[in-house]
Amino acid sequence: MAEKMPPDVDGSTVVNPVIEVSKMASNAEPDEKASESSENDQYAIGSDKKMKFTDYFRVFGYSTIPEKLVMAAAFLAAVGAGVTMPLMNVVFGRLVGNFSSFNPSNGASASSFESGVNKNAQPISVLDALPPGQTATAITATANTLQVGVSEKLGTFIQSITLIIAAVVVSFTHSWALTLVTSSSLLFIMIIYSILVPQSIKAQRQVLHAEEKASAIASEALTAIRMIVACGAEERMSKKYSGWIEECRRRGMKLGPILGIQFAPIFFSVYATFGLAFWFGTVKLYLKGHIDNVGTVVIVIMSVMLIVFSLGQTAAPMIAISNAASAATDYFAVIDAPSPKTEGLKEPDVSPNGDIVFKSVTFAYPSRAYVKILDNLDLTFEAGKRTAICGASGSGKSTITGLIERWYSLHENYTNLPPPTYIPGNQKVAAALKAKEDEAVVEEKKPPVELSGTVSIDGHSLEDLDLKWWRSQIGLVQQEPFIFNDTIRKNVEYGLIGTQWEDADDEVKRQLVESACEEAFAAEYITKLPLGYQTQVGDAGIKLSGGQRQRLAIARAIIKKPTILILDEATSAIDVRSEQIVQAALDRASTGRTTITIAHRLSTIKKADKIVVLQKGRVIEQGSHESLLENENGAYWALVNAQKLSLGEGFADESDLVEPLARQASTATLAVQEAEIETPYENKGLIRSFGLLLYEQKSQFPMYFVMLGACMTAGAGFPVQAFLFAQLISVFQYTGTQLKDSASHWSLMFFILAICVGCAYFILGWSSNTISVHIACTYRQQYFESILAKRIRFFDADENSSGTLTGRVSNDPTQLQQLLGLNMALVYIAIFNVLGCVILAYYFGWKLTLLTFFVSMPIILSAGYFRVRYELMFERMNQEVFEESSQFASEAMGAVRTVAALTLEDMILTRYQVLLDKQVIKAFKKARMSSFVFALSDSVAMLCMALTFWYGGRLIARGEYTPLSFFVVYIGVVQGSEGAGNWLSFGPNMAQAAAAANRILALRKRDGTGSSGTGSKDIMLNDTEGGVSIELRDLWFKYPTRDIPIFTGLNITIEKGQFAALVGSSGSGKSSIISLLERFYDPQQGRILFNNTNIADMDIGHYRNSLSLVAQEPTLFQGTIRENILLGVEESTITDERLHQVCRDSEIHNFISSLPEGYNTDVGSKGVALSGGQKQRIAIARALIRDPSVLLLDEATSSLDSESERLVQQAFERAGQGRTMVVVAHRLATVQNADVIFVLGEGKVLEKGDHGALLRRKGVYYQMCQSQALDR
């Protein structure tokens, strides 16, 4: 009997063996256009690696002994099922396939866990080359591919191979001649598949490469959603994302003919083999006496058909196993890659209290081997003393931190590992992939820099030290601190990892945390939070202000009482008042410790024992603050002079300032708007969701009808085959010529049926692929656009973190694709199969038909109903686990430097394993119940056969039925029953697709006002020449769900064209004003007026076009420098001259011009190719090129060195002519020329006036200025 469905004997999900090819981020093929010029091609990890099946078998080595026993039992069960089928002609297949799904989750978990281990073990330079979204996708999606390949697909494959061997033995035993003739179909299928399978895999990998690139764009956009909204770049990012989605569509369409040709031959050969076998067995063997009876013909035909079916059933498992082998190859490429040396000397063999010595160090970054960062550097950091490093951006300051932390090596470049791929159309340049801080002119033809020199402590090279021990001796606070999505207390406790307090009891840890937070001046805002130290900080600490995040990072660094303290711009984001206290705390913390301070704000380093000035990787000056100031022609004197702050007359003693400042209250707030409380999305159910989505795709109706016609033809093949099979069996009651003629006639009918069914499956494969590709691309694009249109408060919710949303954008449309494409077609085939078989059987024998169907069908339908209901419940749980683990993996990879510096590798892996273990436990429950349900639904077919034979035999014995009638009913009932079973076996796909459809429909519906907010499109912001007037009138604001008010009747008036500054303590609401002006949030009471017009009434798009924002932490996106600068404008409206002038004003043009590719240089993921100052200046250029009426600067110069800051400040003051400028600043030298300065605190304005007026008042602002004086 013909196979009722395309390949998937286990019944868990009948899927397209091509579309089910792994969604492996790390196995992507290069872009086709790019590959035309192979000279500059760059590949993602895995794309150019040959698949190794040995790696596939290595995966099983990660299973435990109980898991190996389960696998052995599953293997024996699969063999037993395979042997039994040819002998008893009973299908046991699906039972074994699902039993083995008990084990694979463990296998996949262990493998993905081990991948995580070795990802964290790789050098920072390797991980720099991979976008965080791509790395996380590789871990999650590739692990899923592995799980599919080592679970039910493996059981199906073993069962099918065993069945083939047993069937060959049975058929050859009964008639070797007939077996050889009918086996010709095997050769035909093998030839077809040997040609098509490699082509389909290659085509699918190209599709997956495009999907991976789209996912990386989505991850970047959703991570930096505030900057996207502020720039009005939603449409730009949507188009960028759409470019890759269209590439997915273009490449996906190529799969249609391949898929059609892949399906057509196997179904043609099935039916054609029936005709050939009956004709040859009857005419050439039976009539000539080579076989004794018709039973032999039937046995051989059934055995060979089992072989054919089993070969078809091995297609999907073979592809899944091949994909798993490819995934394993990628995993082991990382696992087996050379890892940095981690073991070595530790106490007491080496003391962390010795001098840190850089001796003749010459260094270049591995992927930028032609650019010298450190040039024969000789530098000593004396033990127990405080050494400060300053200098221009790009002078090599942060590189010193990287070498001390051993993120990079002076001996191993790791240049053998491939760099990342970038979006089509971008020019790829290795010289811009990774270089923290370089502004040197690059000469393309220079030889690679030869790394040399040593970095040592206590006379021992750092390379010889135990890596984890060494890093545990260092407390590091970076310029842009990364805070994990956890509680405040947990984030600080992470600093204890690797120390003597790592395993201390809870009370000791609590005291250490609170002490460290008090010392870092973080306790003041933590204690004011409703949940205190148990407050969740959100994705990347988004719920905290910049200053609050930095103080938390300082607490995390000093809690371990490190021997060595590295402060890389540790106080750059802290307000003046807090900086004074924290600086005093850091002074105390650095006593007796080797302290290395990197700073642009020179007021933080004037007490250092030694100040080192770097320039182009060399030391040009060193000495104390006072001694360096004596040289008025020196570099340090110039830096100090650039930051000089006019103080008026009279100075307060610095020691008198600390205590009063400490007593000043500040309103601690979490800079977060928690998501609006929404009821869970409406569960519309499968039918309603399916109907809505189908209706939306009206343009695809012609293709649907084509597919439906193909489904009808394919479905009709089953009842027609039942009729023909019965006729051929019946011809054996004839003899002589009549037997020969009848056999030839009905064999020819089988061949005609084979042609029709083959054509139907070709059309089916092509049309279903076209539909599924269109649906996936359409809804992936719409999903992404719907998310971008959300209000900012939507993204503040914990369940809507960037990692979670990126996973949804990728996976939910894929679920729809699997249901509405080929799988939907297979359901239709099953329906037509059932209807056709029932009608045919009822026509030939209504008694037997009614009995069998009334007994069997209710059981089948009941089993299917409970299975679908069960799958729906577990799909929800699995979705939650996937999102949680995907989010965690993305966060861990995005913070890899912080993870390494805090020696958090073990903790990260433990937490990741816990997340995976939760998934395994749920998979166990699912496997146990699924096995029972599958066994029940599959047993119905056998019960149906037994009942049919028993009752049919009685009817034949009584003379009521002829053999023809019996065989038609028997075959029809069997085919109909199994078709219904297959129809209902789509439970998992239907359940997952229904949930995905609900999420997509709900996300589009809710919060329909989008990030655009409300407002009339008719009300525009007019009279903007010379800037606009801004008034915050009686403003009351608090973040919803928070009881702490930010503003209580705030009133601020800024005149047209004024330069207004906002200063105050951290948490006083400075950044909240920026957020309100950008309309990220709306006030509860009061109004914000631009030119006396309420901004809530304006068209939001037009309104935001009049603003430009430079945020505290610069955000760059993967792409070229040109693309990043032009993010918020139409490229066609900006000339090169205008672009270059803006960059000159931002003091970045000379650096860009020095790069080989200039403005077309790719900046890498998150701008990793640039230093902090370079990124900030590009962000400033991006703001200025919009020519805004209002310029919003939120600590815009905090990352710049003194000289660059002075130049950019001049550029701002020039740019401020003719526009209103609102500046949030901690570094008061940047705002001393402001027209009006507002000092915020306690939810209102404490003082206002210009610099001189406020100094004369000798109030809060005066004290803040005193704390920043450099020339006293």
Secondary structure as UniProt FT lines:
FT   TURN            9..10
FT   TURN            17..20
FT   HELIX           25..27
FT   HELIX           32..36
FT   HELIX           38..40
FT   TURN            45..48
FT   HELIX           53..59
FT   HELIX           60..62
FT   HELIX           65..88
FT   HELIX           93..99
FT   HELIX           100..102
FT   HELIX           104..121
FT   HELIX           124..128
FT   HELIX           132..149
FT   TURN            150..151
FT   HELIX           152..174
FT   HELIX           176..182
FT   HELIX           184..223
FT   HELIX           225..230
FT   TURN            231..232
FT   HELIX           234..253
FT   HELIX           255..279
FT   HELIX           280..286
FT   TURN            287..289
FT   HELIX           294..313
FT   HELIX           315..335
FT   TURN            347..349
FT   TURN            352..353
FT   STRAND          356..363
FT   HELIX           366..368
FT   TURN            369..370
FT   STRAND          374..381
FT   TURN            383..384
FT   STRAND          386..391
FT   TURN            393..394
FT   HELIX           397..404
FT   TURN            405..406
FT   TURN            415..416
FT   TURN            424..425
FT   HELIX           430..432
FT   TURN            444..445
FT   STRAND          452..457
FT   TURN            458..459
FT   STRAND          460..461
FT   HELIX           462..464
FT   HELIX           467..472
FT   STRAND          474..477
FT   HELIX           488..493
FT   HELIX           494..496
FT   TURN            497..498
FT   TURN            500..503
FT   HELIX           506..519
FT   TURN            520..521
FT   HELIX           523..526
FT   TURN            527..528
FT   TURN            530..531
FT   HELIX           532..534
FT   HELIX           539..541
FT   TURN            542..543
FT   HELIX           546..558
FT   TURN            559..560
FT   STRAND          564..568
FT   TURN            570..573
FT   HELIX           576..590
FT   TURN            591..592
FT   STRAND          594..598
FT   HELIX           602..604
FT   TURN            605..607
FT   STRAND          610..615
FT   TURN            616..617
FT   STRAND          618..623
FT   HELIX           625..629
FT   TURN            632..633
FT   HELIX           635..642
FT   HELIX           654..663
FT   HELIX           685..696
FT   HELIX           698..700
FT   HELIX           701..730
FT   HELIX           731..733
FT   HELIX           736..788
FT   HELIX           792..796
FT   HELIX           798..800
FT   HELIX           802..818
FT   HELIX           819..823
FT   HELIX           824..844
FT   HELIX           846..894
FT   HELIX           896..901
FT   TURN            902..903
FT   HELIX           905..957
FT   TURN            958..959
FT   HELIX           963..984
FT   TURN            985..986
FT   HELIX           987..1005
FT   TURN            1006..1009
FT   TURN            1011..1012
FT   TURN            1017..1018
FT   TURN            1025..1026
FT   STRAND          1030..1037
FT   TURN            1040..1041
FT   STRAND          1047..1054
FT   TURN            1056..1057
FT   STRAND          1059..1064
FT   TURN            1066..1067
FT   HELIX           1070..1077
FT   TURN            1078..1079
FT   STRAND          1085..1090
FT   TURN            1091..1092
FT   STRAND          1093..1094
FT   HELIX           1095..1097
FT   HELIX           1100..1105
FT   STRAND          1107..1110
FT   HELIX           1121..1125
FT   TURN            1126..1128
FT   HELIX           1131..1133
FT   HELIX           1136..1145
FT   TURN            1146..1147
FT   HELIX           1149..1154
FT   TURN            1156..1157
FT   HELIX           1158..1160
FT   HELIX           1165..1167
FT   TURN            1168..1169
FT   HELIX           1172..1184
FT   TURN            1185..1186
FT   STRAND          1190..1194
FT   TURN            1196..1199
FT   HELIX           1202..1215
FT   TURN            1216..1218
FT   STRAND          1220..1224
FT   HELIX           1228..1230
FT   TURN            1231..1233
FT   STRAND          1236..1241
FT   TURN            1242..1243
FT   STRAND          1244..1249
FT   HELIX           1251..1257
FT   HELIX           1260..1268
//
